[in-house]
Amino acid sequence: MTDERNGSKSWFFRWVKTSDLSIWVQPLQEFLAWVGAIHYLSSMRKVFIVFFFLQWLVPGWLTAQTVRIDRARSVVYNSNGKDKYNALMQLFEQRYSMPIDTLSEYLDIARSFCGDTASIETKLLFGHVQLIVDGRSQSPESMIQRIDSVLKYIADNKLVTDFEIKFRHSKAGSLVRIGKYKEGLEGYYEVLRLAEKRNNLEYVCASWNGIGWVHMETGKYEEAITYFRKVMGQLNDTMYNGRPNVIYSNLASCYCTIGQNDSALKYILKVERNVRAVESLQLLANALAIKSDIMKAMGRNDLVVSCLQEMVEIRRKIGDVFYIISDMFVLAQYYAETDQCSKGIAVCNEALGLIDKYNIRVKEMIIREALAMNYKACGDYKSYSDELTLLMNLKDSINKSASADALAEMEAKYELQKKEEQIEKQELMLSKRNYLVVASVLLLVMALLIGIQYFRYYKHRSSIQARLAVSEAREEERTRIAAELHDNIGTQLGFISRKIEICKNRQSPAQPSDQSLLEEISNASRRTISDLRETIWALKKEQVDFRELADRLKLHARRQFEGVNDVKVYIKEELASDVIISPVASLNVFRIIQEALYNAAVHAEASEVDLAFTTDHTGKWLIRLQDNGKGFDTSKTYEQHYGLENMRQRALESDLNLEISSDSKGTIILLTGKA
């Protein structure tokens, strides 16, 4: 995605920068129409009433930001002194419920109002709000650099302030957004240590919430729920700027993901009630997004419509790239499910561009999942496969950076630091310290014993799985051998048997036509022996060199055209590297080309046949067979002839690419694969 200054026509990027709803309306309307149509099949009247009632209600409810913001804004522009200062502080508390430009405007007013008389605490407050303003449009890396400079200022001046905790908390969140889970987790534990030391309950709970968020983003939902529940015992619904509602939202999201929809609904309804009362727009938008997922999972598509419409209206007003990318994921899913995969691919690429621009790596996995869905819906299986490979690599990277060991290491480090601080405060209580050492040793021994037992169990389970895999592989190989013998050798032996029966049942003495019949039996016997040899050759090998396969096909081609008058066979090889393929694949390749050579010799009426073998340095190989015969209609079905169908079936079985083109000038067959 190019930068807007260079003339980008990206509708989502322009929407982020200008809040122009016209760019967003059409995809949203399509999505809402799709969800509404689903429910319309079962309840037409209900959907009609709900949908058009919301079309009228929601925009009116959001015409102003909130009543609380409007009241504080009125005070700011119509008063001075302490009332104006307090009103500005109230607006900063509502910072997540207003657009970036509006928040920036109030910040400029506050700085101008305070002037040079602002205290260090006030300046740190302005710096924290400025960080929030810039954080919605700038990359997390630049935010981290600025936070580090503020923390250095605090350390150099030996300031003791809760803004150190706030800036460290913001830094941890920025690290998680760019996928540095281990570093982000370490940051949250550092915030937790400082908050506990300074008895700051708000950020003690915020730290546990952040730790739970890391577990959510790495797919460890059960562990995440455990951390969120640690917070709940210390909170009530009205404490510190709506933080309980963040916890409830996260719990609802986790429960929805693991399929516990009743629990998820209980928490999200509680959040919705609370945040509507306090008019927190960002928390409300997040709650509506989660609620739409829950309603969809419960089959309540009428409520999905209203949730998403209200959510997007709120997003338009406050704007945040992080959540906009999440909304793009929902839209891309919709396109994949409604046969609009090209639009879905465009939206996903747009989202990936935003991820790259702002380095919001935490959202990359869900966008690539949606992109894979759209490639699959379009039938682009190569791109679908490539995306799955990227997803696996991405998951491996996430698991590596946020493995159970890494998370446990952070928690252990936090626990260790906490214990060390307790020991420093209780230096005179030597007996307690001894008890702590003994307890730690016992815990370590217990962990060691548990680890040894788990290792033994894991090793035993792996051994069983390996034996089962070998057994299944052997059974699959036996099945393939049986099918090969039945489809080829069995068919030819049946042909020989029928011809012999014809000879036996003749009433008259030997006739000249009998000689032709015996010749057919003789030819069929030779073909049977040849096919049996090729089958045994392929299946007795663990792997087959492409050169050896090519040599056998060249020999077969020469034999096939022996005695066929006026047909010239040209063979060409360009083997740039050694390529190894499986025995089953090599046998299928042999049978496909064998059938193609037979068709060229018997049906094509050709005078020239070209057979070419090619490999490259990437392990790809190509076999090309061309004749100048009369050709045939590839779309036509030929009764009692199954050669083409068998060729395609064999190619599909071994994941080969078979292309057949034919016209009055001849036939071209391309067979490609990869080692």
C-alpha positions in Angstrom: 0.0 0.0 0.0 1.4 3.4 -1.0 1.4 6.4 1.2 -1.5 8.8 0.8 0.9 11.6 0.0 1.9 9.7 -3.1 -1.6 9.5 -4.4 -2.9 6.3 -2.8 -6.6 5.5 -3.6 -6.9 3.2 -0.6 -10.4 3.6 0.7 -9.7 2.3 4.1 -6.6 4.4 4.5 -8.5 7.6 3.5 -11.2 6.6 6.0 -8.7 6.4 8.8 -7.2 9.8 7.9 -10.4 11.8 7.1 -13.3 9.8 8.8 -15.1 10.0 5.5 -18.1 7.6 6.1 -19.0 7.5 2.4 -16.0 5.3 1.7 -17.1 2.8 4.4 -20.9 2.8 3.8 -21.1 0.4 0.8 -19.0 -2.5 2.2 -20.9 -2.1 5.5 -24.3 -2.1 3.8 -23.4 -5.2 1.9 -22.3 -6.9 5.1 -25.4 -5.9 7.0 -27.6 -6.9 4.1 -26.0 -10.3 4.1 -26.4 -10.9 7.8 -30.0 -9.6 7.6 -30.8 -11.8 4.7 -29.7 -14.9 6.6 -32.2 -14.2 9.4 -34.8 -13.0 7.0 -35.4 -16.6 5.9 -36.6 -17.5 9.3 -38.2 -14.2 10.6 -38.8 -11.6 7.9 -40.9 -9.2 10.0 -38.5 -9.1 12.9 -35.5 -8.3 10.8 -37.4 -5.6 8.9 -38.4 -3.8 12.0 -35.0 -4.1 13.8 -32.9 -3.1 10.8 -34.8 0.0 9.8 -35.4 1.1 13.4 -31.6 1.0 13.8 -31.1 2.9 10.6 -33.1 5.7 12.1 -31.9 5.4 15.7 -28.2 4.8 15.7 -26.9 7.9 13.7 -29.1 10.2 15.9 -27.7 8.7 19.1 -24.2 9.3 17.9 -24.6 12.8 16.5 -22.8 14.2 19.5 -19.8 12.4 21.0 -21.4 11.9 24.5 -23.5 14.1 26.8 -20.6 14.1 29.3 -18.1 15.3 26.6 -20.5 17.9 25.3 -21.0 19.2 28.9 -17.2 19.4 29.6 -16.6 21.0 26.2 -19.1 23.7 26.9 -17.3 24.5 30.2 -14.0 24.7 28.3 -15.2 27.3 25.8 -17.3 29.3 28.2 -15.3 29.6 31.4 -11.8 30.2 32.8 -9.8 29.3 35.9 -10.3 26.1 37.8 -13.5 25.2 36.1 -11.9 25.2 32.7 -8.9 23.2 34.0 -11.2 20.6 35.6 -13.3 20.3 32.4 -10.1 19.7 30.4 -9.1 16.9 32.8 -12.6 15.4 32.4 -12.2 15.5 28.6 -8.8 13.7 29.0 -10.5 11.0 31.0 -12.9 10.5 28.0 -10.0 10.4 25.5 -11.0 7.1 24.1 -14.5 8.4 23.2 -13.4 11.1 20.8 -11.6 11.5 17.5 -7.8 12.1 17.4 -8.1 15.7 16.0 -10.6 16.6 18.8 -8.4 15.2 21.5 -5.4 17.0 20.0 -7.3 20.3 20.0 -8.2 20.0 23.7 -4.6 19.1 24.5 -3.4 22.3 22.7 -6.0 24.3 24.7 -4.7 22.8 28.0 -1.1 23.5 27.2 -1.9 27.1 26.2 -4.0 27.5 29.4 -1.3 26.2 31.7 1.6 27.8 29.9 5.0 27.8 31.6 3.4 27.4 35.0 2.5 23.8 34.5 4.0 21.4 37.0 6.1 18.4 36.2 3.1 16.1 36.9 0.9 18.2 34.5 3.6 18.1 31.8 3.8 14.3 32.2 0.0 14.2 31.9 0.1 16.2 28.7 2.9 13.9 27.4 0.8 10.8 28.1 -2.2 12.2 26.3 0.0 13.3 23.4 1.2 9.7 23.3 -2.3 8.5 23.0 -3.1 11.0 20.2 0.0 10.0 18.2 -0.4 6.3 19.0 -3.5 6.1 16.8 -1.6 7.1 13.7 2.1 6.4 14.3 3.9 3.1 14.5 4.4 1.4 17.9 8.2 1.5 17.4 8.2 5.3 17.4 5.9 5.3 20.5 8.3 3.0 22.3 11.2 5.3 21.5 9.3 8.3 22.9 8.3 6.4 26.0 11.9 5.3 26.6 13.0 9.0 26.5 10.3 9.9 29.0 11.3 7.1 31.3 14.9 8.2 31.0 13.9 11.7 32.0 12.0 10.3 35.1 15.0 8.2 36.1 17.6 10.9 35.6 15.6 13.3 37.7 14.8 10.6 40.3 11.1 11.3 40.1 8.7 9.2 42.1 5.4 9.4 40.1 2.6 7.2 39.0 3.2 8.4 35.4 6.2 6.1 35.4 3.8 3.2 35.8 1.4 4.6 33.1 4.2 5.0 30.5 5.6 1.6 31.2 2.1 0.1 30.8 1.8 1.9 27.4 5.2 0.6 26.3 4.2 -3.0 27.2 1.0 -2.6 25.1 3.0 -1.3 22.2 5.4 -4.2 22.3 2.5 -6.7 22.3 1.0 -4.9 19.2 4.1 -5.5 17.2 4.2 -9.2 18.2 7.0 -8.9 20.8 5.1 -11.0 23.3 7.9 -11.9 25.6 9.2 -8.3 25.9 5.6 -7.1 26.4 5.0 -9.7 29.1 8.2 -8.7 30.8 7.0 -5.1 30.7 3.6 -5.9 32.3 5.3 -7.8 35.1 7.6 -4.7 35.7 4.4 -2.5 35.9 2.9 -5.0 38.3 6.0 -4.9 40.5 5.9 -1.1 40.6 2.2 -0.9 41.1 2.2 -3.3 44.0 5.2 -1.5 45.6 3.3 1.8 45.4 -0.2 0.4 46.2 -1.6 1.4 42.9 -4.6 -0.9 42.6 -5.6 0.4 39.2 -2.4 -0.6 37.5 -2.1 -3.8 39.5 -5.3 -4.9 37.9 -4.2 -3.4 34.5 -1.0 -5.4 34.6 -2.9 -8.7 35.3 -5.2 -7.7 32.4 -2.2 -7.1 30.1 -0.7 -10.5 31.0 -4.1 -12.1 30.2 -4.2 -10.2 26.9 -0.8 -11.7 25.9 -2.2 -15.2 26.6 -5.3 -14.3 24.5 -3.2 -13.1 21.5 -1.1 -16.3 21.6 -4.2 -18.6 21.7 -3.9 -19.6 25.4 -7.5 -18.7 26.3 -7.8 -20.9 29.4 -4.7 -19.3 30.9 -6.0 -15.9 29.9 -9.2 -16.5 31.8 -7.2 -17.4 34.9 -5.4 -14.1 34.9 -8.6 -12.1 34.2 -10.3 -13.8 37.2 -7.3 -12.7 39.3 -8.5 -9.1 38.7 -12.2 -9.6 39.3 -11.9 -10.3 43.0 -10.4 -6.8 43.6 -12.8 -4.7 41.6 -16.3 -3.3 41.5 -18.1 -2.1 38.4 -17.4 1.6 39.0 -13.7 1.6 39.8 -10.9 3.5 37.9 -12.2 4.6 34.6 -14.1 1.5 33.6 -11.3 -1.0 33.9 -13.7 -3.8 35.1 -15.5 -3.5 31.8 -12.2 -4.2 29.9 -11.8 -7.3 32.0 -15.4 -8.4 31.4 -15.0 -7.8 27.6 -11.8 -9.9 27.5 -13.5 -12.7 29.5 -16.5 -12.6 27.1 -14.1 -12.8 24.1 -12.3 -15.8 25.6 -15.5 -17.7 26.5 -16.9 -17.0 23.0 -13.7 -18.4 21.4 -13.8 -21.6 23.4 -17.5 -22.1 22.7 -18.9 -21.1 26.1 -21.4 -18.7 24.7 -23.7 -18.4 27.7 -20.9 -17.2 29.9 -19.7 -14.9 27.1 -23.1 -13.4 26.8 -23.5 -12.8 30.5 -20.3 -10.8 30.7 -20.8 -8.8 27.5 -24.3 -7.7 28.4 -22.9 -6.5 31.7 -20.2 -4.5 29.9 -22.7 -3.0 27.5 -25.0 -1.8 30.3 -22.0 -0.3 32.2 -20.4 1.5 29.3 -23.6 3.0 28.0 -24.2 4.4 31.5 -20.7 6.1 31.6 -20.7 6.9 27.8 -17.3 5.2 27.1 -17.4 4.9 23.3 -14.3 2.9 22.7 -15.3 0.3 25.3 -18.8 0.3 23.8 -17.5 -0.3 20.3 -15.3 -3.2 21.5 -18.2 -4.7 23.4 -20.5 -4.5 20.3 -17.8 -6.2 18.2 -17.6 -9.1 20.7 -21.4 -9.2 21.1 -21.8 -9.6 17.4 -19.5 -12.6 17.4 -21.5 -14.1 20.3 -24.8 -13.5 18.6 -23.5 -15.0 15.4 -22.3 -18.1 17.2 -25.8 -18.4 18.9 -27.6 -18.0 15.5 -29.0 -14.6 16.5 -28.3 -12.9 13.2 -30.9 -10.1 13.7 -28.8 -8.8 16.6 -25.6 -9.2 14.7 -26.9 -6.5 12.3 -27.6 -3.9 15.0 -24.4 -4.6 16.8 -22.2 -4.1 13.8 -24.0 -1.0 12.5 -23.7 0.7 15.9 -20.0 -0.4 16.3 -18.9 1.0 12.9 -20.7 4.4 13.6 -18.6 4.6 16.8 -15.4 3.6 15.0 -15.9 6.3 12.5 -16.1 8.9 15.2 -13.1 7.9 17.3 -10.8 6.2 14.8 -8.0 3.7 15.7 -6.0 1.7 13.2 -5.7 -1.2 15.6 -9.4 -1.8 15.8 -10.0 -0.8 12.1 -7.9 -3.8 11.1 -10.1 -6.0 13.3 -13.1 -4.6 11.5 -11.5 -5.3 8.1 -11.0 -8.9 9.2 -14.8 -9.2 9.8 -15.5 -7.7 6.4 -13.0 -10.0 4.6 -14.7 -13.0 6.3 -18.1 -11.8 4.9 -16.7 -11.5 1.4 -15.2 -15.0 1.6 -18.6 -16.4 2.7 -20.6 -14.5 0.0 -18.6 -15.4 -3.1 -17.0 -11.9 -3.3 -13.5 -13.3 -2.8 -11.8 -10.7 -5.0 -13.1 -7.9 -2.7 -12.0 -10.0 0.3 -8.5 -10.3 -1.1 -8.3 -6.6 -1.7 -9.5 -5.8 1.9 -6.9 -8.3 3.3 -4.1 -6.8 1.3 -5.2 -3.4 2.5 -5.1 -4.5 6.1 -1.7 -6.1 5.6 -0.5 -2.7 4.2 -1.8 -1.0 7.4 -0.1 -3.7 9.5 3.2 -3.1 7.7 2.8 0.7 7.9 2.0 0.8 11.6 3.8 -2.5 12.4 0.7 -3.9 14.2 1.9 -7.5 14.0 -0.5 -8.8 16.6 -3.3 -8.6 13.9 -1.3 -10.2 11.1 -2.4 -13.8 11.9 -6.2 -13.2 11.7 -5.8 -11.1 8.5 -3.8 -13.9 6.8 -6.4 -16.4 7.9 -9.1 -14.3 6.2 -6.8 -14.0 3.1 -6.4 -17.7 2.9 -10.2 -18.1 3.1 -10.7 -15.7 0.2 -8.0 -17.4 -1.9 -9.7 -20.7 -1.3 -13.1 -19.2 -2.2 -11.6 -18.0 -5.5 -10.2 -21.4 -6.3 -6.6 -20.0 -6.2 -5.2 -23.1 -4.3 -1.6 -22.1 -4.9 -2.0 -18.8 -3.1 -4.1 -20.5 -0.6 -1.3 -23.0 0.1 1.2 -20.2 0.2 -0.8 -18.4 2.8 -1.2 -21.5 4.9 2.5 -21.9 4.8 3.0 -18.3 6.0 0.4 -18.9 8.7 2.3 -22.0 10.0 5.5 -20.0 10.0 3.8 -17.1 11.7 2.3 -19.4 14.4 5.7 -21.1 14.9 7.3 -17.7 15.3 4.6 -16.7 17.8 4.9 -19.9 19.7 8.6 -19.5 19.8 8.4 -15.9 21.1 5.5 -16.7 23.5 6.0 -20.3 24.3 4.8 -21.7 27.6 8.4 -21.7 28.8 8.8 -18.0 27.9 5.6 -17.1 29.7 6.5 -19.2 32.7 9.9 -17.6 32.7 8.4 -14.1 32.9 6.0 -15.2 35.7 8.9 -16.9 37.6 11.0 -13.7 37.2 8.2 -11.6 38.5 7.7 -13.9 41.5 11.4 -13.9 42.2 11.6 -10.1 42.1 8.6 -9.9 44.4 10.1 -12.3 46.9 13.4 -10.5 46.8 11.6 -7.2 47.8 9.8 -9.0 50.6 13.1 -10.4 51.8 14.7 -6.9 51.8 11.9 -5.5 54.0 12.2 -8.4 56.4 15.9 -8.7 56.8 15.5 -9.2 60.6 13.1 -12.0 60.2 15.7 -14.7 59.4 13.4 -17.6 60.3 10.9 -16.6 57.7 13.6 -16.3 55.1 14.8 -19.8 55.9 11.2 -21.1 55.6 11.0 -19.4 52.2 14.3 -21.0 51.0 13.1 -24.4 52.1 9.7 -23.9 50.4 11.5 -22.8 47.2 13.7 -25.9 47.2 10.7 -28.1 47.8 8.9 -26.4 45.0 11.9 -26.9 42.7 12.2 -30.5 43.5 8.4 -31.0 43.0 8.6 -29.2 39.6 11.6 -31.4 38.7 9.7 -34.6 39.6 6.7 -33.4 37.7 8.9 -32.5 34.7 10.6 -35.9 34.7 7.2 -37.7 34.9 5.8 -35.6 32.1 8.9 -36.2 29.9 8.4 -40.0 30.4 4.7 -39.7 29.5 5.5 -37.6 26.4 8.2 -40.0 25.3 5.8 -43.0 25.7 3.1 -41.2 23.8 5.4 -40.2 21.0 6.5 -43.9 20.6 2.9 -45.1 20.4 2.1 -42.4 17.8 5.2 -43.3 15.7 4.2 -47.0 15.6 0.7 -46.1 14.6 2.0 -43.8 11.8 4.2 -46.7 10.5 1.3 -49.1 10.6 -1.0 -46.7 8.8 1.7 -46.0 6.1 2.1 -49.8 5.5 -1.7 -50.3 5.3 -1.9 -47.4 2.8 0.9 -48.8 0.7 -0.8 -52.3 0.6 -4.0 -50.6 -0.5 -2.3 -48.8 -3.3 -0.5 -51.9 -4.5 -3.8 -53.8 -4.5 -5.5 -51.1 -6.5 -2.6 -50.9 -9.0 -2.7 -54.7 -9.6 -6.5 -54.7 -9.9 -6.7 -51.7 -12.2 -3.9 -52.7 -14.6 -2.7 -56.3 -14.3 -6.2 -57.6 -13.4 -7.8 -55.9 -16.4 -5.3 -57.2 -18.9 -5.5 -60.8 -17.5 -9.3 -60.6 -17.8 -8.8 -59.5 -21.4 -6.5 -62.5 -22.1 -9.0 -64.9 -20.3 -11.9 -63.7 -22.5 -9.9 -64.2 -25.7 -8.9 -67.7 -24.7 -12.6 -68.5 -24.0 -13.4 -67.3 -27.6 -10.8 -69.7 -29.0 -12.1 -72.6 -26.9 -15.7 -72.0 -28.0 -15.1 -72.0 -31.7 -17.1 -74.8 -33.5 -15.2 -74.8 -36.8 -11.6 -76.0 -37.3 -8.8 -73.5 -37.1 -9.2 -70.6 -39.4 -6.8 -67.8 -40.4 -8.6 -65.4 -38.1 -7.5 -67.5 -35.2 -4.0 -66.4 -35.9 -5.0 -62.8 -35.3 -6.8 -63.7 -32.1 -3.6 -65.5 -30.8 -1.6 -62.5 -31.7 -3.9 -60.3 -29.6 -3.5 -62.7 -26.7 0.3 -62.7 -27.1 0.5 -58.9 -27.2 -1.8 -58.6 -24.1 0.5 -61.1 -22.3 3.6 -59.1 -23.1 1.9 -55.9 -21.9 0.8 -57.6 -18.7 4.4 -58.7 -18.0 5.7 -55.2 -18.8 3.2 -53.5 -16.5 3.9 -56.0 -13.8 7.6 -55.3 -14.1 7.1 -51.5 -14.0 4.8 -51.9 -10.9 7.3 -54.0 -9.1 10.2 -51.7 -10.1 8.4 -48.6 -8.7 7.0 -50.1 -5.5 10.1 -51.9 -4.4 12.0 -48.6 -4.3 12.0 -46.2 -1.4 12.6 -43.3 -3.8 12.9 -42.9 -7.5 15.4 -40.7 -9.4 13.7 -38.7 -12.2 16.5 -39.6 -14.6 15.8 -43.3 -14.1 12.0 -42.7 -14.7 12.8 -40.8 -17.8 15.0 -43.6 -19.2 12.2 -46.1 -18.6 9.7 -43.9 -20.4 12.0 -43.4 -23.3 12.4 -47.2 -23.6 8.7 -47.7 -23.4 8.1 -45.0 -26.1 10.5 -46.8 -28.5 8.7 -50.1 -27.9 5.3 -48.5 -28.3 6.1 -47.2 -31.8 8.0 -50.3 -33.0 6.2 -51.6 -36.1 4.2 -48.4 -36.4 5.1 -47.2 -39.9 5.7 -43.6 -40.9 5.9 -42.3 -37.3 9.0 -40.4 -36.2 9.7 -40.2 -32.4 11.9 -37.4 -31.1 13.1 -37.5 -27.5 14.7 -34.5 -25.8 16.2 -34.1 -22.3 17.2 -31.0 -20.3 17.8 -32.2 -16.8 19.4 -29.4 -14.8 19.4 -31.1 -11.4 18.8 -34.4 -9.7 15.1 -34.7 -8.7 13.8 -37.5 -6.4 10.1 -38.4 -6.3 8.1 -41.0 -4.4 7.6 -44.5 -5.8 3.8 -44.1 -5.9 4.1 -40.8 -7.7 6.6 -42.3 -10.2 4.3 -45.2 -11.0 1.4 -42.7 -11.6 3.7 -40.6 -13.9 4.6 -43.8 -15.8 1.0 -44.8 -16.2 -0.1 -41.4 -17.4 2.6 -41.1 -20.0 2.1 -44.7 -21.0 -1.6 -44.0 -21.7 -0.7 -40.9 -23.6 1.8 -42.7 -25.8 -0.7 -45.5 -26.5 -3.3 -42.9 -27.6 -0.7 -41.2 -29.9 0.2 -44.5 -31.5 -3.3 -46.0 -31.9 -5.7 -43.1 -32.2 -3.9 -39.9 -33.3 -2.8 -40.9 -36.8 0.3 -38.8 -36.3 3.5 -38.8 -38.3 5.6 -37.1 -35.6 5.7 -37.5 -31.8 7.9 -35.3 -29.5 8.7 -36.4 -25.9 10.7 -34.0 -23.7 11.9 -34.3 -20.1 12.9 -31.1 -18.1 14.1 -30.3 -14.5 15.2 -27.1 -12.9 17.3 -26.2 -9.8 14.2 -25.8 -7.6 13.2 -29.4 -7.8 10.4 -28.9 -10.4 10.1 -31.3 -13.3 8.1 -31.3 -16.6 7.2 -34.1 -19.1 5.9 -32.8 -22.5 4.3 -35.1 -25.1 3.2 -33.6 -28.4 1.9 -35.2 -31.7 0.8 -33.7 -35.0 -2.2 -36.0 -35.3 -5.9 -35.3 -35.9 -6.6 -34.3 -32.3 -9.8 -34.8 -30.3 -12.4 -32.9 -28.3 -11.1 -32.7 -24.7 -14.6 -31.7 -23.4 -16.4 -34.7 -24.9 -17.1 -37.9 -22.9 -16.2 -41.1 -24.8 -18.2 -44.1 -23.9 -16.3 -47.3 -23.0 -13.0 -45.3 -23.0 -11.6 -44.4 -19.6 -8.0 -43.5 -20.4 -8.3 -39.7 -20.0 -10.3 -40.1 -16.8 -7.7 -42.5 -15.3 -4.9 -40.1 -16.3 -6.6 -37.2 -14.4 -7.3 -39.4 -11.4 -3.7 -40.5 -11.2 -2.5 -36.9 -11.4 -4.9 -35.9 -8.7 -3.8 -38.7 -6.4 -0.1 -37.7 -6.6 -0.7 -33.9 -6.5 0.5 -33.5 -10.1 -0.6 -30.9 -12.6 -1.9 -32.4 -15.8 -2.8 -30.2 -18.8 -4.3 -31.6 -22.0 -4.9 -29.4 -25.1 -6.0 -30.7 -28.5 -7.1 -29.4 -31.9 -7.0 -30.4 -35.5 -3.2 -29.8 -35.6 -2.5 -32.3 -32.9 -2.4 -32.9 -29.1 -0.1 -31.5 -26.4 0.1 -33.1 -22.9 2.0 -31.3 -20.1 2.6 -33.2 -16.8 4.4 -31.2 -14.0 5.4 -31.9 -10.4 7.9 -31.1 -7.7 10.2 -33.2 -5.6 
